[in-house]
Amino acid sequence: MERRTYERIPLPSRVQVKFLLGNMIYPGVVTNISESGMFIGTKLSFPVGTEIDIAVILPSEEVLKIPVKVRRTIKSDAFYEYEYHDSNGMGVEVMATPHSYQQFVSDLRNTYYC
């Protein structure tokens, strides 16, 4: 049974993300995205329920600061750098969506389904 309101769109190229927690910044990549959430591949994970701010770096180089809530985490023993993006990370819910984020996802959806 699918629990998501919006179907996730796999990204043709990786979109960089930075986690902003206190005065620390952690890297990640968005591997799929929707209007209400995304999966972020990262070696780091936060407990389910954690609310954090992320900076999403769009292909246009625009940076969007978005508050998210961790909904699930995946952890494996992937060794190679390229593996962790697909086997380690967090599913997050977008708590407030800037217009430019919605436009980015809408453009992706139109491209992906056309």
N, C-alpha and C positions, 0 to 999 in steps of 0.2 A: 504494500500500500504506500503510495507516494504521499509524503507529508508536506512537500513544498508547494507554496502557492504558485511560484514561477519555476519553469524548467531552467536548469542551469545550462549555460552556453560554454562549451569548451573554448578556450582562447587559442587562436592560431599561433600567437607568439606570447611569450611570458610578459606579464605586467608586473613591474617591481613594486614592492610594498615595504614600508618601514613601520615597525611597531613603535609607538611612543608610549613609554611607561616610565613615569617619573622623569628622571633626567637621562634615562638609558634609551638607546635606539637599537632595534633588532631588525635584521633583513628577512625578507620572504618574497615569494612570487605567487601571484594569483593564477591558478590553473583552470578554474571555471568560475562563472559569475552569473548572477541574476539580479533582478531589480531589488530583491530583498536580502541577498546574501552572496557569499563567495567561499571558495575553498582556497586557503593560503598554504602553499607548501613551505615548510620551514623546519629547521632542526629544533626550534624552540616551541614549546606549547604552554599555554596557560590553562588553569583549571576551568572546566565547564562553568559557565555563569559569570566569568570574569568580564568586566567591561573595560575596554581599552580604546584608545584613539589610534587609527592607522593613517598613514600618508600613502595614498595610491598615486603612483607616477604613471600617468596616461602616456600612450605613444606620442601624443602631441607635446609631451614634456610638462603638461599642466599637472600640478600636484594638488590632490584633493585630500583634505583632512576629514576623515569620516569616523564617527563613533560606532563601534561594533560590540557585540556580545558573543562570546565563545559559546557555541552550541554543541560541538563535538570535537574530539581530538583523535588523531590516528598516529600511532608510533610504531616504528619497525626498527630492525637492526640494519637498515640499508647502509652500505659502506661507501659507495661511490657518490660523489657530489651530485651527479645528475639523478640519482635514484631518490634522494630525499624529497625532491619536489613532488613526486608522485606517491610516495608511500609514507611520508611524515607530514603532519600539518594539522590545521584546524579549519573546521567549518564555522563560519561566523555569520551572524545576522546583522544586517545594517540597521542601526537604530535611528538614524536621521540621514536622509539622502539629499545631497545637493543636486540642483538641477543639472549641472554638468555631468554628474555621475549617472543620472537617469538617461540623459541624452547619449552618453557613451554606451550604456547597455542597450538602449533602443537601437542605436546604429549597428551594434554587433548583432542583435537579434535579426534586423532586416538583412544584413549581409549573410548571416549564417543560414537563414531560412529561405533565401531567394535563389 
